Amino acid sequence: MSQYNEIIEGRTLVRSRPGARHEKICARLHERVGAGLGGNVVARLLGPRSPVPLSSRNLVRPDLAIVTAATGKVWLVVEVVDSADHQADTVVKKTLYEEFKVPRLWMVDPRYDNVEIYQGTPHGLSLKGILAGREILQEALLPALRMTVAELFEV
């Protein structure tokens, strides 16, 4: 995929093709999260940058998304921050995810080799932690997923 489009508040946002390191991190995430889902029948992992409609005026293409199988509603979104195009992920889309009450958001930042973990609350997204190095990336609702942040960023 070279360029791709997202729709934010009815306006088309043209995104550039991510770099090689970004794509390796994205592929590793898909491999490990997919394995972490195991035989889970209530959730489904979408392909990288699959379209995720949040509303009729907002269609995003996160690097990784898990949706509920029954409704197709997004449950976990992972954005791998692109250093050349970071504002769209870290400000614009993060605000959308909060407005549309996405239950889980991970902001994977290769600039600093860390992962910000957010959980939805009645008052918006709440930062639960910033993980780096040997700290473990895991999610209670994906019990088979367990990897260090350093493993994620190995290239």
BELFEN-V450346 format. One record per residue. RES is the residue in one small letter. PSI is psi in radians with two decimals (NA if undefined). OMEGA is omega as a letter, one per 20 degrees, with the letter a starting at -180 (none if undefined). Layout:
res: {RES:RES}
psi: {PSI:PSI}
omega: {OMEGA:OMEGA}
This chain:
res: {m:s:q:y:n:e:i:i:e:g:r:t:l:v:r:s:r:p:g:a:r:h:e:k:i:c:a:r:l:h:e:r:v:g:a:g:l:g:g:n:v:v:a:r:l:l:g:p:r:s:p:v:p:l:s:s:r:n:l:v:r:p:d:l:a:i:v:t:a:a:t:g:k:v:w:l:v:v:e:v:v:d:s:a:d:h:q:a:d:t:v:v:k:k:t:l:y:e:e:f:k:v:p:r:l:w:m:v:d:p:r:y:d:n:v:e:i:y:q:g:t:p:h:g:l:s:l:k:g:i:l:a:g:r:e:i:l:q:e:a:l:l:p:a:l:r:m:t:v:a:e:l:f:e:v}
psi: {2.14:-1.84:2.74:2.81:2.54:2.75:2.09:2.04:0.73:-0.08:2.45:2.24:2.02:2.15:2.46:2.80:2.27:2.76:3.06:-0.77:-0.74:-0.82:-0.63:-0.73:-0.76:-0.77:-0.73:-0.73:-0.81:-0.72:-0.85:-0.70:-0.70:-0.77:-0.61:-0.47:-0.49:-2.24:0.38:2.14:-0.08:-0.17:2.70:2.31:2.20:2.78:2.81:2.28:0.57:2.56:2.32:1.83:2.16:-0.51:-3.11:-0.32:0.05:2.03:2.04:2.86:1.34:2.76:-0.56:2.43:2.44:2.28:2.74:2.39:-0.66:-0.71:-0.33:0.11:2.37:2.40:-0.72:2.32:2.38:2.19:2.16:1.99:2.27:2.11:-0.50:-0.23:0.74:-0.46:-0.63:-0.68:-0.84:-0.33:-1.10:-1.00:-0.60:-0.70:-0.74:-0.80:-0.62:-0.80:-0.65:0.24:0.84:2.22:-0.59:2.41:2.26:2.23:1.84:2.05:1.73:-0.28:-0.57:0.04:0.86:2.94:2.15:2.24:2.11:2.54:2.47:2.44:2.98:-0.32:0.19:-2.94:2.38:2.22:2.03:-0.34:2.79:2.03:2.53:2.87:-2.14:0.02:2.65:2.22:2.06:2.86:2.21:-0.61:-0.01:1.24:-0.40:-0.12:2.13:1.99:2.67:2.72:-0.62:-0.67:-0.68:-0.70:-0.01:2.29:NA}
omega: {r:r:r:a:r:r:a:a:r:r:r:r:r:a:a:r:r:r:a:a:r:a:r:r:r:r:r:r:a:r:a:r:r:r:r:r:r:a:a:a:a:a:a:r:r:r:a:r:r:r:r:r:r:r:r:a:a:r:a:r:a:r:r:r:r:r:r:a:a:a:a:r:a:a:r:r:r:r:r:a:r:a:a:a:a:a:r:a:a:a:a:a:r:r:r:a:r:a:a:r:r:a:a:r:r:r:a:a:r:r:a:a:r:a:r:a:r:r:r:r:r:a:r:r:r:r:a:r:r:a:r:r:a:r:a:r:a:r:a:a:r:a:a:r:r:r:r:r:r:r:a:a:r:r:none}
